[in-house]
Amino acid sequence: MFTYTLKKLAMALPLLWGVITLIFFLIELSPGDATDRFFTPETPPEVRQAITEKWGLDKPAVTRYGIMMLNLLQGDFGRSISQERPVFDIVLDALPNTLVLSLLSLIVINLVGVVLGIVQAARQYSALDGGLSVLSLFFYSMPGFWLALVLQLVFGLWWPVLPTSGMIDPVMHDYMTPSQQTWDKLSHLVLPGVALGVSSAASVARYMRSSLLEVIRQDYIRTAKAKGLPEYVVVLKHALRNALLPIITILGMQLPFLVSGAVLVESIFAWPGMGRLIVQAIFSQDTPLIIACFFILTMLVVVGNLVADLLYAVVDPRIRFE
């Protein structure tokens, strides 16, 4: 297992190199650069030259690309041009916020999706199955940013019971008791978490239903039923484990999907995470910050796929990695 993990991580190196190279040259092809915000029509030419030289933008793109890659090999992401701070510090501030939001959404997504899928499969063709199928299809086809705006309208204007922006109450949080501070943080998580995760939960429910229906038609399930085992034992103990394999595949892609999908949701809810940071970095054409953000996203894709591969062996003992 350890050798397999090392091989998967080694295979990720070309992927990282390809993503970073593509992003760098796409930024280079776009008009302007990150220093444009420093300039006005009245800015003297010598000031423009000094600022351009400060950030190394007077060098050819190939030279800057080589310098960037050498720095990345040493773990140095450079300094943000727009914020004039080390990129590592900026990412370190935003990444935990997005991981909290994404991991909470991930847990809720899979719990809700798996439970709904099991209920639908166990009650196939019933009114409950039909109603849940229509509901899951409705939420699956709903854009996350549109749901975020609707949630803000409902819970911010019509029925103001939940906060609609930020991570904490900026005025009263410091004056709250520890239990009140905990509730303040959790209440701020609800709406962005729902907006981010509802579509994925509906997707998991549909996959879970389909996978479980396929498994319960197998001979060994009919044998278990013929032995007189209760239906919940047959489903939860014998069928569920094999039906989870497609769900694990989806799970491996959900974490990077949630982080990338948080771009609009975090902007709408003013959540200070990676999604909002990516938007700000792209609009300011901040190359070091953009590269660092996409480096993190690529690593999440790799880690997500690796976790899914390892979970296969946990769920299905027939799978072994050499």
N, C-alpha and C positions, 0 to 999 in steps of 0.2 A: 504493500500500500504506500509506503514512504517513497519507494522508487518511482511508482506510478505518479505520485504527486509532483515529484521533482521533474519528471518528464513533461507533465502538463504545463508546469510553470516555465520550463525552458522553451516549449513550443509557443508560449505567449510572447516571447521576445520579438520575433518577426512581426507579429500583429501590432505590438506597441510601436515599433519602428515605423511601420507602414502608416498607422493612424497619425502619428506625430508629423511625419513627412508630408502627408496629404494636407493636414490642417495648416501647417506652416505655409505651404505654397499657395493654398487657397486664400489665406490672409494676404499674402504678397500680391495676388492678382486683383484684390479689391482696391478701389481708388482711395487715395489718402493714406494716412497712418495715424498712430496714437498721439503724435505731437501736435496734430492740427488744432486741438482744443487750446493749446498755449498761444496760438497766433491770432492776430487781428490784421486787417489790411494795413494798419499803421506800424506793425512790428518791424523794426529795423532788420535788414538782411543779416547783420553780424549776430544778432540775437537768435534768429532762426538757425543760423549755422551752428552756434554754440549749443543750442538745445538738441539739434539733430545729432551732433557729435557726442553729446553726453549719453544718449541712449544707443549709440552705435548705428544709427539709421543711415549714416553716410556711407557705410560699407555695402558692397554688393550682397544680394540676397543669399548667394551660395556661401559666402564667407560667414554671414550671420547664422546661417543654418548649421555650418560646421561648428561654430563657437557654441551654439545652443546645444547641439548633441554632445559635445565634450563636457559641458556643464551638467547635462542631465545624467551622464554616466557617473558623475561625481555626486549625484543627489542634489544638485543646485538648480532650482527652477528660475533663479534670477529675481529681479525686482519688477514689481508692477509699475508700468508707465503711468497709468491713470491714478493710482493710489499712492505711488512712491513709497511702497512698503515691500518687504520680502514676500514673494508670492506664497512661500510655504506657510507664513503666518496667516495670510488672508484665507488660504484654503483650510487651514487648521481651525479657523474661527467658524467657517461655514459648514464644513463637512459633518461634524457631529450633529448639527441641527437637522440636516437632511437625513442622516442615518436614523435618528430618533423617529422622525416622521415616516420614513420609508419602512423601517423594521416594524413599527407598530402597525402600519397599514398592511405589511406582509403577513403578520400574524393573524390579523382580523380577516384579511382576504381569504387565506387558506382555511381557517376555521369555519367561516361562514360558507365559503364555496363548497368545501367538502361535505359539511352537514347538509346543505341544501341538495347537493348532488345525490347523497345517500337516500334522503327522504324521497326524492323524485324517482330514483331507481326502484326503491322498495314499494312505491305506490304508482307504478307505471300505468299510464293511460287513465288515471283517476283525475277528478276535478282539481285536486291539489297539485298533481303533476302538471296539468295543463296551465294552471294559473301561475305556478312558479316558472314554467318555461317561458311564458309570455313576459313575465316580469324580468327575468334574467336577460332575455333578448332585448328588452327595452333599455335596460341599464347598460348592456354590453355595447349597444350602438350609440350611446350618449357620449358626446365629447366631454372630456374632463373639465375643460375651461368653462364650458357652458353650464355644467352642473355647479361649478364653483360660484359663478355669478348668481345662479338661482338660489344657492344656499345663502349667499350674502344678502340677497333680497329678502328671503323668507325670515332668516334668523337675525338679520341686522336691522330690518325695517318693520316687517309685519309682525314678527314675534321675537323681539330682541331678548333672547335668553342665553345666547352664546356669543362670545367675542368673534369678530370677523377679520381681525388683522393682528399681526405681530405674534410673539411667543409668550409674552406676559403683559400684564397691565402696567404700562410705563409709569403711572403715577402712584398707584396704591400698593404695588407688589412688595416693596421694601418694608412697608408698615404692616404686612399681614403676618399671622402666626404661621408656623411651619406647615400645618395641615391646610391652611388657606392658600399658601403659596403653591403647594402640590396641586390642589384643585385648580388654581389659576393656570398653571402650566398645562394640566390635562384638558381643561376646557378649551384652551387655545389650540389644542391638537385635534379636536373633534372634527371641525368643518374641513380643514385641509386634508385630514386623513380620509374622510368620507369621499371628498371630491377626487382624491388620488386613487382610492382603492375600490370604489363601487364597480367600475367597469371590469377590473381584473377579477373581482369576486364572482361576478356574473359569468365570466369566461370559465373560471375554475369549476363552477357549479355545472355548466353544460358539459365540460370535459369529464367531470366526475360521473355524471349520470351515464354518459355514453360508455365510459370505460367499465363501470360497475355492471351495466346491463350485459356487456359482452362477457364478463367473467362469470356472472351467475348462470349463464347458459352452458357452462362447461360441465363435463361428466362428474368431476369430483364434488361439485356443488350439489348436483342432483343426488349423489351418494350421501352427502352429509344430511340433506333433507330427508332422504329415505330412512336414515337411522333415527329419525325423530328429534333431531336437534331443533331448538327454538330458532325462529327466523332471525332474531337479532344476533344469535351466536353464529349462525351461518354467514350472515352478511359481514359482521364486524371482525370475526376471528378468521374466517376462511377466505372470503371473497375480497375484503377491503385491501388486504396487503398486496395482492397482485394488481388490483385496480389502481393502486396509488402510483404505479410506475410512470404512466403518462403525466400525472400531476407533478411528479418530481422534475420531469423535463421542463414543464412550465415554470416551476419554482426556480429553476436555475437561471431563467431569463427575467424573472420578475424584479429582482433587486435593481439591476441596471436600468430596466424599463421604468421603474418607479422614480429613480433618480433623474433620468432624462425627461420623464413625463412631468416631473415637478417644476419644469421651467416655467410654464404658464401658471400653474396652480400656486407656486410660491410667489410669483409676481402679483397675482390677484390678492392673495392673503397677506402680502408684505412679510412673508416668512423668510428670515435671514439665512437661507441655505444655499446649496450649490446651484440649484435651478435659477434662482434670482441672480446669483453671482455670474453665471454663464451669460445671462441676458446683458448684464452691465458690461461684462468684458467684451462681448461681441460688438455692442454699440460703440464702445470706446476704442475698438480695434487694438486692444491691449494684448499683443501677441504672447508674452510670457504667461499671463494669467489664463488666456484661452488654452494654451498648450497644457498647462497644469490641470485645468478642469477636464479636458478630454483624456488626459493621461489617467486621471482618477476614474472616469467613466469606463475606459477600456479595461482597467484593472478590475472593476466591479463585474464586467462581463466575464472575465477570466475566472474570477473567484466564484461567481455564480454557477458557471458551468462545472467547475471543479467540485463544488459542494454537491451539485446534482449527481455527478458521477460517483462520488463517495457514498451518497445516500442510496444509490441503487444497490450497493453491496449490503447495506444495512437492512433494507426492505426485502430484498430477494437474495437469500443465501446461495442460490445457484450461481450468482455472478461473482467472479473472482478476478482480480487484476494481477497480472504478472509483472 
